[in-house]
Amino acid sequence: MSDRSRLLGGARIWPDPLRGGETLADLVDNAFLAYNGGRLREACQLLTRKILGEDVLVGLSLTGALTPAGLGRSCLIPLVRAGFVDWIVSTGANLYHDTHFGIGLAMHRGSPFLDDTLLRREGVVRIYDILFEYEVLLSTDAFFREIVCQPEFQSEMGTAEFHWQVGKYVAAREQALGLEDASLLACCHRYGVPVYTSSPGDSSIGMNVAALELAGNGCRINPSIDVNETAALVLDRKRAGGRSALVILGGGSPKNFVLQTEPQIQEVLGIAEAGHDYYLQCTDARQDTGGLSGATPAEAVSWGKVDPDRLPDAVVVYTDTTIALPILTAYALTRTAPREPRRLYHRRAEVLDDLTRAYAEARAEASQAPASHATASQAPTLWAGRDHPGGPSGDESGGGAAIGRATAVTEEGAPLEAD
């Protein structure tokens, strides 16, 4: 095939005229043909044709104020109920604001063009164009302080266990109030979806846990549990012959936390792996500022986060998540049959045991191998006395700024454009 034929091999742009009455899925397939509309169509099709396959583990990261905007109830809960989400990493703020809905507290549509001094005087809080009473915060704080004093919280735990217990109490409050599908945490409790927070102290939930610690409460959050559990979930699926997909809404710390599962497996634990298979991100961040939020899947290849052979199955949509998520959700529910929930929360101990054995095997093999490029598992004192110059922790402030960006190529040798 000549270069010209290959370059012009895409489908001709010749959409059917819109007549009204089209389904959203048909609208996306027929009219979202180029620019970021084209990327959103590609994302919808990647989601339904590959990511939601029966053998694919789907991790979801949530960044930005999504639950206050109602996206928990309108989109995230339906995705969980359909079996389309296997594990979640979220900002604590999203889970805190999600709790408002589950305990019957109101959020209101408003305007971004208000006098914030007046709002403060009137006891009204603003998240851009969302308004709610200051009392909502105080009531939610009181709810968390009450439940975290219960016996099941008086131990060291990861955030999946913490949120599982919170979800139990939110679900009970939902039921008592006669609410249905109000809280994402309650839904994930019912469907066994583990929910992690990459920065557990960085939210009002963490602030209330910290306050209770001053009073002698025994709840302790151990982030290392989360790092190992999430890596174990990915390795378990890959070793069973399945694939791993990430759906990244926004960027920030949750994006890094879902991605770092592969460097944890490969770089730190020394276990052979290739990277995540499918990558779908919605973001408004640019890559040229060096921040992780805008870092491309091609760059992630250089860290071992994404399998280089799977780059054609990576899509970045540069748009507001509040636009993209309802479209992705409606498209998926229209085009894909529900999957059986994996209920991975209940398999955490099992997969963690498997990861522990795999790590021990990797260390044993490394001790017998000739000296080479060492991982943390092969040479645990390699970086003693100085900061690690790279690795998953290094890309919190940009990732890849000090190393070359990976360039993917097609089989014919032409550069593969990464969004």
Residue pairs with C-beta under 8 A, 6 or more apart in sequence:
1 9
6 412
13 33
13 34
15 30
15 31
15 33
16 30
18 27
18 30
18 31
22 30
23 334
24 327
24 330
24 331
24 334
25 44
25 330
25 331
25 334
25 335
28 40
28 41
28 44
28 327
28 331
29 41
29 45
31 37
32 38
32 40
32 41
33 41
36 317
36 318
36 319
39 315
39 316
39 317
39 318
39 419
40 317
40 319
40 324
40 327
40 328
42 315
43 280
43 282
43 315
43 317
43 324
43 328
44 327
44 328
44 331
44 332
44 335
46 278
46 280
46 313
46 315
47 247
47 280
47 328
47 331
47 332
47 336
48 331
48 332
48 335
48 336
50 56
50 245
50 278
50 313
51 58
51 245
51 247
51 278
51 280
52 58
52 84
52 332
52 336
52 339
53 243
54 339
55 237
55 241
55 242
55 243
56 237
56 242
56 243
56 244
56 245
56 277
56 278
57 86
57 87
57 233
57 234
57 237
57 242
57 243
57 244
57 245
57 342
58 84
58 85
58 86
58 87
58 245
58 246
58 247
59 86
59 87
59 88
59 89
59 230
59 233
59 234
59 244
59 245
59 246
59 247
59 258
59 261
60 76
60 79
60 85
60 87
60 88
60 89
60 246
60 247
60 248
60 249
60 258
61 88
61 89
61 90
61 246
61 247
61 248
61 249
61 250
61 254
61 255
61 257
61 258
62 76
62 88
62 89
62 90
62 91
62 94
62 249
62 250
62 254
63 90
63 91
63 94
63 249
63 250
63 251
63 252
63 253
63 254
63 255
63 293
64 91
64 94
64 249
64 250
64 321
65 93
65 94
65 97
65 127
65 128
65 130
66 72
66 76
66 94
66 249
66 250
66 321
66 322
66 325
67 76
67 94
67 95
67 97
67 98
67 101
67 184
68 97
68 100
68 107
68 127
68 130
68 132
69 130
69 322
70 107
71 321
71 322
71 325
71 326
72 94
72 98
72 101
72 183
72 184
73 101
73 181
73 182
73 184
74 326
74 329
75 325
75 326
75 328
75 329
76 85
76 184
76 187
76 325
77 181
77 184
77 187
78 329
78 333
79 85
79 329
79 332
80 184
80 187
80 188
80 191
80 193
81 181
81 187
81 191
81 338
82 332
82 333
82 336
82 338
82 339
83 191
83 338
83 339
83 340
83 341
83 342
84 332
84 336
84 338
84 339
85 193
85 247
86 193
86 233
86 342
86 344
87 193
87 194
87 195
87 196
87 230
87 233
87 344
88 188
88 193
88 194
88 195
88 196
89 195
89 196
89 197
89 198
89 230
89 254
89 257
89 258
90 195
90 196
90 197
90 254
91 197
91 198
91 199
91 202
91 203
91 252
91 253
91 254
92 197
92 199
92 200
92 201
92 202
92 203
92 204
92 205
92 206
93 202
93 203
93 204
95 163
95 166
95 184
95 185
95 195
95 197
95 203
95 205
96 140
96 144
96 203
96 204
96 205
97 107
98 183
98 184
98 185
99 140
99 143
99 144
99 166
99 170
99 183
99 185
100 106
100 107
100 132
100 136
100 140
101 107
101 179
101 182
101 183
102 170
102 171
102 173
102 174
102 179
102 182
102 183
102 185
102 186
103 139
103 140
103 143
103 170
103 173
103 174
103 177
104 173
104 177
104 179
104 182
105 132
105 136
105 139
105 140
106 132
106 133
106 136
107 130
107 131
107 132
107 136
108 130
108 131
108 132
109 129
109 130
109 131
110 126
110 129
110 130
110 131
111 129
112 126
112 128
112 129
114 126
114 131
116 126
119 125
119 126
119 131
123 133
123 134
123 135
124 131
124 132
124 133
124 134
125 131
125 132
125 133
125 134
125 136
125 137
137 204
140 204
141 204
141 208
143 169
143 173
144 166
144 204
144 205
144 208
144 209
145 208
145 211
145 212
147 153
147 165
147 166
147 169
148 208
148 209
148 212
148 217
148 219
149 212
149 217
150 165
150 169
152 165
153 162
153 165
153 217
153 218
153 219
154 217
154 218
154 219
155 218
155 219
155 220
156 220
156 221
156 222
157 219
157 220
157 221
157 222
157 225
158 196
158 221
158 222
158 223
158 225
158 226
158 229
159 195
159 196
159 197
159 200
159 221
159 223
159 225
159 226
160 194
160 195
160 196
160 225
160 226
160 229
160 345
160 348
161 225
162 200
162 219
162 221
163 185
163 188
163 194
163 195
163 196
163 197
164 188
164 189
164 194
164 195
164 345
166 185
166 205
167 183
167 185
167 186
167 187
167 188
167 189
167 190
167 195
168 189
170 183
170 185
170 186
170 189
171 183
171 186
171 189
171 190
174 180
174 182
174 183
174 186
181 187
184 195
185 195
187 193
188 194
188 195
188 345
191 341
191 343
192 341
192 342
192 343
192 344
192 345
192 346
193 341
193 343
193 344
193 345
194 229
194 233
194 344
194 345
194 348
196 226
196 229
196 230
196 257
197 203
197 205
197 206
197 226
198 223
198 226
198 253
198 254
198 256
198 257
199 206
199 253
200 206
200 209
200 221
200 223
201 207
201 209
201 210
201 221
202 253
206 221
209 217
209 219
209 221
212 219
213 219
213 220
226 257
227 260
227 264
228 264
228 352
228 355
229 348
229 351
229 352
230 257
230 258
230 261
230 264
231 261
231 264
231 265
231 269
231 355
232 348
232 351
232 352
232 354
232 355
233 261
233 344
233 348
233 351
234 244
234 261
234 262
234 265
234 276
235 265
235 271
235 273
235 351
235 354
235 355
235 358
236 347
236 351
236 354
236 355
237 243
237 244
238 244
238 273
239 354
243 277
243 278
244 261
244 276
244 277
244 278
245 276
245 277
245 278
245 279
245 280
246 258
246 259
246 276
246 278
246 279
246 280
246 281
247 280
247 281
248 254
248 255
248 258
248 279
248 280
248 281
248 282
248 283
249 281
249 282
249 321
249 324
249 325
250 282
250 283
250 293
250 321
251 281
251 283
251 285
251 291
251 292
251 293
251 294
251 295
252 292
252 293
253 396
255 281
255 292
255 293
256 292
256 392
256 395
256 396
256 399
259 276
259 300
259 303
259 305
259 306
259 392
260 305
260 392
261 276
262 273
262 275
262 276
262 303
262 304
262 305
262 306
263 303
263 304
263 305
263 391
263 392
264 392
265 271
265 273
266 272
266 273
266 304
266 375
267 304
267 375
267 376
267 391
267 392
268 375
268 376
268 377
268 391
268 392
269 355
269 358
269 359
269 362
269 375
269 376
269 377
270 359
270 362
270 363
270 366
270 375
270 376
270 377
270 378
271 358
271 359
271 362
273 304
274 307
274 309
275 300
275 301
275 304
275 305
275 306
275 307
275 308
275 310
276 305
276 306
276 307
276 310
277 307
277 310
277 313
278 310
278 313
278 314
279 297
279 300
279 306
279 310
279 313
279 314
279 315
280 314
280 315
280 317
281 297
281 315
281 316
281 317
282 316
282 317
282 319
282 320
282 321
282 324
282 325
282 328
283 293
283 294
283 316
283 317
283 318
284 318
284 319
284 320
285 291
285 293
285 294
286 294
287 294
287 295
287 296
287 299
288 294
289 398
290 397
290 398
290 399
290 400
290 401
291 397
291 398
292 395
292 396
292 397
292 398
292 399
295 395
295 398
295 399
295 400
296 316
296 405
296 418
296 419
297 306
297 311
297 314
297 316
297 418
297 419
298 311
298 314
298 405
298 406
298 407
298 408
298 416
298 418
299 399
299 400
299 405
299 406
299 418
300 306
300 406
301 307
301 308
301 311
301 406
301 408
302 400
302 403
302 404
302 405
302 406
303 392
303 395
303 399
303 400
306 314
308 406
308 408
311 408
311 416
311 418
312 416
314 418
314 419
315 419
316 418
316 419
317 324
317 419
318 419
344 351
359 377
362 377
363 377
363 378
366 374
366 375
366 377
366 378
367 378
369 378
374 382
376 382
376 383
388 394
389 402
390 402
390 403
407 415
408 415
408 416
408 418
409 415
409 416
410 416
